[in-house]
Amino acid sequence: MNANRKPLLLEKWDFIILLGESGGGKGTLVNNIKHYWLKNLPSASMGDIFRKKAQSDPDIKRLTESGVLISDTIACDVFREFARAHAPGLIDGYPRNRQQAIELIKFIKDNNWRVLVVDLHCRIEKIIERLLARKRDDDSLTIVYKRHTDHKELHPHVMAEVRTRPDLFDVITLDGNLDAEITFSNFLMDVLRLVDMLYFYDMTDIKTSFAVRGDETSINPALNRWICGFLQSIQKKLDEKQGTKKEE
């Protein structure tokens, strides 16, 4: 193992991957992960990467404007470049099809990684509502339906590949139709379920506060702060423990 490798997330994950349709809530979930839990986690959206590349590459510009999927070769290269430079890190929108999933599995095996996959599901009616509200040029109804059709056809094959490798992936499935704070609470509860129980036995001295603020109309923001405080405390102890091992 690389001696300079950054500590794993909860001593378990090298990377987080978010899957789901554009408008399904991935960007909001990323924002909440960074706001509440992993403030310095490097993150990127494959869509944002390609939109940036489209500014100087007319071929990619043509593909993104028409809703056509970027080639597997380019998509895999972009993911690998980001992942190698930002582990632990997070990316949303990859893999998009079975071939990309197979390439992802090869990459993870070669690097001896374990990855948390978050599979976000959302109704097309809710997706259209959100996309029309954000008023982006590539969110016309024609393109939205094209992306939706592609996702319905390709995504099951991606998850079929992922689920054949429980040695490489942990999977969390989320309902993206709910309020963003509730979706994030559900995400955190699933993260807690995946944490090694031994840490809970060893860390009885961890303290985290629970407080509902005056401007909040639901319990979920307070719940999210409370759970994330707990996860941050675990991470701090694990990082300190790892640092002690390196010194020895």
Residue pairs with C-beta under 8 A, 6 or more apart in sequence:
1 112
3 246
5 87
6 87
6 88
7 88
7 235
7 238
7 239
7 242
8 14
8 88
8 114
9 16
9 38
9 88
9 116
9 235
10 191
10 195
10 196
10 199
10 231
10 234
10 235
10 238
11 196
11 238
11 242
12 114
12 116
12 170
12 194
12 195
12 196
13 88
13 114
13 115
13 116
13 170
14 87
14 88
14 111
14 113
14 114
14 115
15 83
15 87
15 88
15 89
15 90
15 91
15 113
15 115
15 116
16 33
16 41
16 88
16 89
16 90
16 91
16 115
16 116
16 117
16 118
17 90
17 91
17 92
17 94
17 95
17 104
17 115
17 116
17 117
17 118
18 26
18 29
18 30
18 90
18 91
18 92
18 93
18 118
18 120
19 26
19 92
19 93
19 95
19 117
19 118
19 119
19 120
19 155
19 158
19 159
20 26
20 92
20 119
20 120
20 121
20 122
20 176
21 122
21 127
21 147
21 148
21 151
22 47
22 93
22 127
22 131
22 139
22 144
22 147
23 122
23 126
23 127
23 128
23 130
23 131
23 134
23 139
23 144
24 120
24 121
24 122
24 127
24 176
25 120
25 122
25 130
25 176
25 180
25 183
26 45
26 92
26 93
26 120
26 176
27 45
27 92
28 180
28 183
29 118
29 120
29 174
29 176
29 180
29 183
29 184
29 187
30 43
30 45
30 90
30 92
32 180
32 181
32 184
32 224
33 41
33 43
33 90
33 184
33 187
34 41
34 43
36 184
36 224
36 225
36 228
37 188
37 228
37 231
37 232
38 90
41 88
41 89
41 90
42 85
42 86
42 88
42 89
42 90
43 89
43 90
43 91
43 92
44 82
44 86
44 89
44 90
44 91
44 92
45 91
45 92
45 93
46 75
46 78
46 79
46 91
46 92
46 93
46 94
46 96
47 64
47 92
47 93
49 78
49 82
50 60
50 63
50 64
50 70
50 78
51 64
51 138
53 60
54 60
54 61
54 63
54 64
54 65
55 61
60 70
60 74
62 68
63 69
63 70
64 70
64 138
65 137
65 138
66 143
67 138
67 142
67 143
67 146
67 147
67 150
69 75
69 96
69 97
69 150
72 97
72 99
72 100
72 103
75 94
75 95
75 96
75 100
76 100
76 103
76 104
76 107
78 94
79 91
79 94
79 95
79 100
79 104
79 107
80 107
82 89
82 91
83 89
83 91
83 107
87 113
94 100
94 104
95 101
95 103
95 104
95 158
96 150
96 154
96 155
96 158
97 154
97 157
97 158
98 154
98 157
98 158
98 160
98 161
100 158
101 157
101 158
101 161
101 162
102 161
105 161
105 165
105 168
107 113
108 114
108 115
108 168
108 169
109 168
113 168
114 168
114 169
114 170
115 168
115 169
115 170
116 169
116 170
116 171
116 172
116 191
116 194
117 162
117 169
117 170
117 171
117 172
118 171
118 172
118 174
118 187
119 159
119 171
119 172
119 173
119 174
120 174
120 176
120 183
121 173
121 174
121 175
121 176
121 177
122 175
122 176
122 177
123 177
124 148
126 176
126 177
127 144
127 148
128 141
128 144
131 139
131 144
132 139
159 171
162 169
162 171
163 169
163 171
170 194
172 187
172 190
172 191
172 194
174 183
174 186
174 187
174 190
175 183
175 186
176 183
178 186
179 218
179 220
181 218
181 220
181 221
181 224
182 218
182 220
184 220
184 224
185 220
185 223
185 224
185 227
188 223
188 224
188 227
188 228
188 231
189 227
191 231
192 227
192 230
192 231
195 231
195 234
199 234
199 238
203 233
203 234
203 237
206 230
206 233
206 234
206 237
207 233
208 226
208 227
208 229
208 230
208 233
209 225
209 226
209 229
210 222
210 223
210 225
210 226
211 222
211 225
212 219
212 221
212 222
213 221
213 222
216 222
